[in-house]
């Protein structure tokens, strides 16, 4: 009981829950997967369907890569809401840490289809026992010990007597000795059981997921980034991650957001490149001086995404270099200036507008819509894809505890989505994607804020060769 009462929880940076909008054949699914914070644990799944009507949905958990991904277990059926026939709910056990996928089997008026959504499963907390439950279990435990002692003493004192015969003094003494021995043994059993449980709990805590460490080094205007984990057996006590251990995400090993503290009044979306076999590096563009919080998104070979964090201090007049072709920046008003509103004026006369809900609540899935307007206030007609998509967005809590880099399709990492698609549909599943499709000036990002508080939202869209960053504030209830 004392051990459980003292258990802490670990914060998680990145996308814990998954919000994904999937179109497969004539069906469109808005999928929300709330991953467990303990492993093994239960993932809860919600699906809202549109497009062709759906008769039934099934869900199956299986690993994203490896031999196990080829042998799915028996699927479970999702439950249709009685009040809303387009809304389905279900739950699945995720039995181990790693990259999983939830496979959805669709049966509707247009036939059967299959699609998968990747899920990163990792233990990020230890559940705290509720005090009333602990007190009740403690009282029951004491009752069990006393019952064991009483049964042992009664057995020695009376079990061999005929009914109605009173035990003599010798039997009562032997019963007292037997009860004392039973009490001592029971106490030792409880003590050693507690010791065993503490060891098991400590092992679980040691195995809890911790993101790799990001170590930035600034030499002149060159930023070097090293990624690794503490390892007493490695040289220098640190095991560095190889670049070959990571997958390209929209053509880059890392998507790096640098946000100036504490006002969030400068943000840069950068893309360091591989520097040899280990580590990444880049020449920084011109940046206002100050301390920046770094969020580096990477995806490992098994499809497991991580957001690595660090800080770096930029001195005055560090660099005069210009932004890279796929990099982006914004210099919005600071947090202390108040809410930025639903319209963000861009430097070249264009503007970005957020179709902002009147009220936003935590743990609720939304499709946040943003529109690019030209200098005349009309929907921009010169839109282009940015990193292969209509846009990118980052949702950052102002206390720096939450960061989520999302895309129009959802919050799952694109390399993991590709692995899930290949696992479901075969090696050529990604072929035939129309990357030359015209980009509209409107983009939607499926997302749900994980907790109440204030957030700043950074949205990147591209028009006429210029990457723009719109900045908005959200107060989440």
GURODO-168605 format. One record per residue: x, y, z negated of N, C-alpha, C in turn. Coordinates in steps of 0.1 Angstrom, whole numbers, plus 5000, padded with zeros to 4 digits. Atoms other than C-alpha are relative to their C-alpha. Layout:
XYZXYZXYZ
...
END
This chain:
500849885000500050005000500950135000
499149895000502850244991500750025013
499349994987504650165023499150065011
500949954990501650225045499750154998
500449865003500750555027501150105005
498949914997504250695036500449995015
499650024986504250595073499850135008
500149884992504950895096499549965014
500350024986503850945132501050085009
499149934991505951045162499350075011
500649924990504951315186500549945014
499750054987504951225223500050115010
500049904989506051455251499749935013
500350064987504651385285498549965001
501450054998501451215298499749874993
500350125007500250975272498749935007
501250054993496750935287500150025015
499949994985496250885324498650055005
501149944993493851095345500249995014
499650034986493650975381498750005008
501150014990491251035410500549925012
499650104990491450745434498949995010
500950024989489750715468500449875007
499750134994489650355481498849965009
501150034991487550285512499050114998
501149905001484150465508499850044985
500349985014484450475470501150104994
499149915007485950755448499849984985
500150025014486750695412500850114992
499349915010487650955385500349914988
499650105010489550725361500750074988
499349955012490550815325500449874992
499550115007492750565307500750054987
499449955013493450635270500949894994
499150115004496550435261500149994985
499950025014497050295226501350064995
498849955006499650455203500849894993
499350115006500550115188499949885010
499950124991501549795207500349884992
501150014992499849555209498950104996
501149915003496849785212499050005011
501150004991493649855230499950135008
500249884991493350095260498650015003
501449984997489950245265500050075014
500049964986488950315301498650055003
501349944995486250545316500150025015
500049984986485350565352498750075004
501149944993483050805370500149995015
500050034986482150705405499350105008
500749924991481150905435500249935014
499950074987480850825472499049895001
501050114998479250495481499649954986
500450065013477150345452500749874997
499350125005478850085431499149914992
500850095007477149775418500749954987
499250055012479949655394501450045001
498649975001483449735383500749904991
499250095009486049495368501450064998
498749955004489349575351500949884996
499150105003492449365348501450064996
498649955004495749435329501149915005
498850094996499049315344501250105001
498849924999502549435345500250065014
499949934987503549675373501049945009
499050074992506649485385500349874995
499650135004508149145383499049895003
500850124996506748795386498650014994
501349995007503948865361499050095008
500949924993502549125384499349935012
500550084989501748855409498949904995
500950105006499548645385499050074990
500949935009496648855371499149914993
500950085007494548715344498550025004
501449984997490748685345499550144998
500449865002489249035350498850014990
501149965009486849195324499150095008
501049914994483649365335499950134992
500349875006483049735328498550014998
501449985003479849845312499450125006
500649884994477550075331499150074990
500849925009475950355312498549995003
501550014997472150325308499550135004
500449864996471850705311500550055013
499349954988474250755339500549885008
499650124993474550475365501350015007
498749984994477750625379501150014990
499049995010479550615346500249864994
499750135005481350295334501150014989
499050005011483350215302500549864998
499450145003485649925292501250024991
498850005008488649835271500849875003
499150114998491649615275501250004990
498850015009494549485253501250015009
498649994994498049595263500949934990
499350095010500249325247501450034998
498549975001503749465253500350145005
499549874996505749775258500549995015
499550004987506549865294499050075010
500849944989505049965328498949905003
501250094997501549815332499250075012
501049944991498849865358498649944996
501450055002495049845354499549995014
500650034987493549675385498550014999
501449985000490049785394499449925012
500750074990487849555413498650065003
501249924997484949745431499149915008
501050074992481849575444498850105001
501149904998479249805460499349985013
500850014988476949865489500949995013
499150004989479949905512501149895000
499150115001481649585502500950014988
499050015011484549495479501350075003
498749944999487649695473500849984987
499150015011490649685450501050114999
499049905002492849955436500649994986
499350015013495349995407500550134996
499549875006496450275384501149964990
498950045009499850255366499850064986
500149965014499950285328501349974993
498850025008503050345306499649974986
500450045013502450145274501350004991
498949995010504650225244499550044986
500449965014504350245206500650134997
499549875004504550605196499650044986
500349975014503150595161499749874992
500450115009502450375131498750044993
501349975006498850365119500150014985
500049985015498450495084498749944994
501150065007496250285061499250104993
500949915007493250475048500049974985
499950025014493450525010498949914994
501050085006490050375002500249855004
499750134996490950065022501249944992
498850045008494350045004499649964986
500450035014492750064970499149884999
500950125000490149804979500949875001
499250114998492749564992501049974988
499150025012495049624962499249944988
500850065010492149544938499749865003
500250144997491349224957501349924999
498750075002495049134956500249974986
499850025015495149174918499049894996
501050105003491948964916500549865004
499550134995493548684937501149954991
498950055009496648674915499449964986
500650045013494548674883499249875001
500750124998492348404898500949885001
499150114999495348184907500549974986
499550035014496648224871499049934992
501150065008493248144856499749865004
500350144995492747834878501149914996
498950085004496247704870499949964985
500150035014495747744833498849914996
501250085003492247594833500349855004
499750134996493547294853500849924990
499250075010496247214828499349984987
500750005013494047284798498849905000
501250075001490847104808499749895011
500350094988491046904841499949864997
500050145003491746574824499149964988
500950035011489246604796498649965005
501450044997485846444795499150124998
500949895002482846674797499650024986
500449975014482146844764501149994990
498950025009485446764749500950134999
499249885001487347074735501549975001
498650024999491047104743500750024987
499349985013493447064714501150115002
499049895000496247304704501149975010
499050034990498847124726499650035014
500449974987496847154757499950155002
500149854999496147524750501450065002
498649954998499947584747500549975014
499650044987500647394779499350095011
500749924991497947594796500650145001
499449865001499547924784501350005008
498750014993502947814797499849995015
500350014985501447704831499550135006
500549884995499548024834501150115002
498949904999502648234827500949975012
499150044989504748034852499350045013
500749974988501948074878500050165002
499949864999501948454871501350055005
498749974996505648474875500249975015
499850044986505648274908499150095009
500949914992502648484921500750145002
499349874999504548804913501250005010
498950024991507648674931499549995014
500550014986505548574961499650135005
500449874995504048924963501250095003
498849924999507449084958500749965013
499350044988509148874985499250025013
500849964989506148915008500150145004
499849864997506449285004501350035007
498749984994510149265012500049965015
500150044986509449065043499250105009
500849914992506749305054500750135003
499249884998509049605049501049985011
499050034989511649435072499350005013
500750014988509049365098499550145005
500549864997507649725096501250085005
498849924996511249865098500449965014
499750044987511849655129499150065010
501049944991508649785145500350145002
499749864999509650135137501250035008
498849994992513050085152499849985014
500350034986511549955184499050105006
500949914995509150245187500750085011
499549944988509550425220500650144997
499449875001511950715220500650045014
499549964987512650905252501650015000
498649984999516250915265500450144996
499549875003518351205254500550075012
499549914989519051495278501050094994
498949925005522351665273500450105011
499649904990522851995292501350064997
498849935001526152155298500150115010
499949894991526552505313501450055001
498749954996529752595330499950105011
500349904990529452925347498650005004
501450014996526252905368499749865003
500250144997526552525371499449934988
500750085010524152315350500249865002
499850155000525251955343499049944990
501050075008522651715329500449864999
499750145003523551385313498849944993
501250085005520851125305500549874993
499650135006521350845280499449984986
500550045012520750685247501149964990
499050045010522650635214500349855000
499750144999524550305215501449994993
498750015008527250215189501049925007
499050084993528849965213500550065012
499649944988529150205242501150104997
499049905002532150445247499450134995
500549875005531650755226498649984993
501350025007528550595210498850045007
501149964992526350685239500049935013
500250084988525050475268499450095011
500549914990524650695299499149925010
500950064989521850625324500650025013
499549994986522950555359498950065009
501049944991521250745387499349895008
500750124993520550405404499049944991
501050065009518350325374498750085001
501249914999515850595385499550005014
500749994987513350625413499950155005
500349874995512950925436498650034999
501449955002509851125428499950135009
500149894990508851345458501450045005
498749984995512451315470501050054990
499049955010514151415437500049904988
499850095012515551215408499450064987
500549935012514351485383499350125005
500749884999511751755382500250074987
499549945013513152005357499250144999
500749875003510952285342500950064989
499349925010512852555323499150124996
501049905005510552775302500750084988
499349925010511953065282499250014987
500649995014511253065244500150144995
501350065004509253185226498850045007
501249934994507053395249499549935012
500450074988506853155279499950115011
500149894990507553475300500949985012
499250034988509853305325500049855001
500150144997509452965341500649975013
499450054988511452775367499749855002
500150144996510652455385501149965009
498750024993514052315396500249855003
499750144995515452005412501549975000
498650045000518951905401500249875008
499750124992520651645423501149924994
499150105006522751345416501550065002
498649965000526351425407500849874997
499350135002528251095413499049894997
500950115003526750775400499350024987
500749975013525750925366499950154999
500249865002524251255358499550085012
500549914990522751545377500550144998
499449875001523851895384499350095011
500549904990522752215402500650144996
499649865002523752575406498750084997
501249935005521252785386499750125009
500449884994519353065403500150124990
500049895009519253415389498849994990
501050025011517353385355500250104990
499949915011516553625328500749944988
499350055011518753585298499149954989
500850055011517453385268500249854998
500050145003516953035254498849945007
501050074993515052795276499849864995
500450135002513152485268500049925013
499950084988513952215293499149874999
500750124998511551945304500349935013
499650074988512951685328499249875002
500850124997510651435344500849905008
499350114993512251105355499149885000
500750134999510850765366501049895002
499150114999512750445360499649895010
500250104989513050145383498749924998
501250085003510149965366498750085001
501249915000507850265371499750074987
500349945013508050385335500550145001
499649865000508050765334500350064986
499649935012509650985308500250155002
499749865000509851355300501150024990
498949975009513251435286500150154996
500049865004513751755266501350044994
498849945006516551985256499950155000
500049854999517452355253501350055006
498849944994519952575271499850154999
500049865001520852935265500750065012
499549934988521353155296500550144996
499549875003523653455291499650115010
500449894991523053795307500950005013
499250004987524053815344500749885004
499350134997524853445347500249985015
499950044986524053405384499250105008
500749924990522953595415499549915011
500450094990522053285434498550005002
501550004997518653255451499549864997
500650135003516152975444500249915012
500050104989516352655464498750005007
501250004991513852595492498849944993
501150075006511752365470499850034985
500149965014512252545437499050114999
501049905002509752785421500350084987
499849925012509753065395498850094998
501049905004507353305377500550074988
499649915011507853595353498750064995
501349955005504453625336500250094988
500049935013503553845307500149904989
499850095011504453695273498749964993
501250055007502053495251499550114991
500549905009501853785227499250115006
500849904993500254005254498649965002
501350054999497153795253499749915012
500450094989495253575277500250065014
499749944987496353615313498850005009
501249994992492853565326499949895011
500250114990491553355355500550045014
499449954988493253565383501450044998
498549975002497053575386500550065013
499549934988498553835410501449955003
498750054996501453695429500950125006
499149894996504553905439499750055014
500149964986503753915477498650055004
501449954997500154045474499049894999
501050115002498553695473499649994986
500550025014496653585442499649854999
500550135003495753255426498950014990
501249995008492353205410499749864994
500450125007491452945384498550004998
501450025003487852825384499949954985
499850045014488152825346498749974993
501350035008485452645325499850104989
500349915011483652865300500649954987
499550065013484752625272500849885004
499250124997487552365272500249934986
499950085012487552085246501149895002
498950105000490351845237499449865003
500450144997490251475249498849995009
501150004991487851565276500650015014
499449994986488651485313499350115008
500549904991488351775337500749995014
499349984987489151855374500150155001
499749865000490752195371500250055015
499949964986490352385404500750145001
499249884998492752655417499950045015
500249964986492352865449501150115003
499049904995495053065468499250105009
500649904992493753395482501150095006
499049914993495653615507499950144995
499949865004496353985504498650075002
501349944998492754065516499049934992
501050065009491153845490499349885006
500750114993490253575515500849874997
499350125001491153205512501249995010
498849994992494753175525499949905011
500050084988495053035560501349945004
498750044996498752965560500649904990
499550095010498952695534500849885005
499150114996501652425535500149904988
499850095011502352115514501250034992
498949985009504552155484500549874995
499550135004506751855478499049895004
500950114995504351645499498650004995
501350005005501251755481499450145001
500649874999498752045480500450094989
499649925011500152155447500649924989
499550065012501852075414499650094988
500449925012500852185379500749944988
499450045013502352175344499250064989
500849965011500252195313500949994987
499049995011502452315283499350064988
500649945012501252365247501050104995
499249895004502552685232500949974988
499150055011504052495202501149905005
499050084993506152295228499949854997
500250145003504751955216499449925012
500750074989502851875249500550065013
499649964987504151885284499449895010
500550104990502351725314500150065014
499849964986503451755350499049915008
501050084993500451655372499950045015
500249984986499351635408498650005003
501450004997496151665427499349874998
500650145002495551285425499949974986
500150035014496251285388501350014993
498949985009498751265360501149885001
499050114999500450925369501150045009
498849964992503950955383499849935014
500250054987503950915421500749875003
499350124998506650645422499249884994
500850115007504550435397498749975008
501250034991501450485419500349925012
499650084988503350355449500349864996
499750135005504550055429498749924998
501350065003500949985418499349975014
500750024987499650025454500749885008
499350114994502349785467499649874993
500450125007501549535440498649955003
501450044997497849545449499849975014
500450014985497849575487501249955009
498950064992501249435498501150105003
498849924998504649565509499850125009
500249894991503249795536498850094996
501249925004500549955515500150145002
499949854999501950305517500250045014
499949964987502350295554498750065005
501249954995499950505574499550134993
500449885007499650795549500350125010
500049894991498951115569500650124992
499449895007501551365554499950135008
500249884993500751605582498650064999
501449955001497151665571500150154996
500149855003496152035569499850024985
500249975014496452175534499050114998
501149915003493452355520500550104990
499549915010493852665499499449974986
500650045012491952485471500649874995
499450125005493552225449499449974986
500550045013492152025419501049914993
499150085008494151865391499249934989
500750085011492551585370500950014987
499250005012493651635334499150024988
500749985012492451635298501050044989
499149955010494151835270500049904988
499950105011495351595242499650054986
500349945013494751835213499650145001
500449865000493252165203501250094999
499049915000495352475206500150085012
499849924988496752725231501049945009
499250054989498252615264500350105010
499749924988499952785293500249905012
500150094989499352635327500850065012
499249954989501852675356499649925013
500550074988500552595391500850055012
499349974987502652575423499349965012
500650034986501252605458500950085010
499049944990503052695490499250055012
500649944988502052925519501050075008
499149934992503953055548501549994997
498650025004507252905536500350054986
499849955014506853065501499349914990
500650075011506352865470499650104989
500549915009504153055446499749924987
500350065013503652995408498950094994
501049935008500353095392500149964986
499950025015500253125354498750044994
501349985006497153085333500149954985
500150055014496353045296498749934997
501250075004493852805280500049994985
500250035014492452795245499149884999
500750135001491352445238499449984986
500750035013488852365211500049864996
END
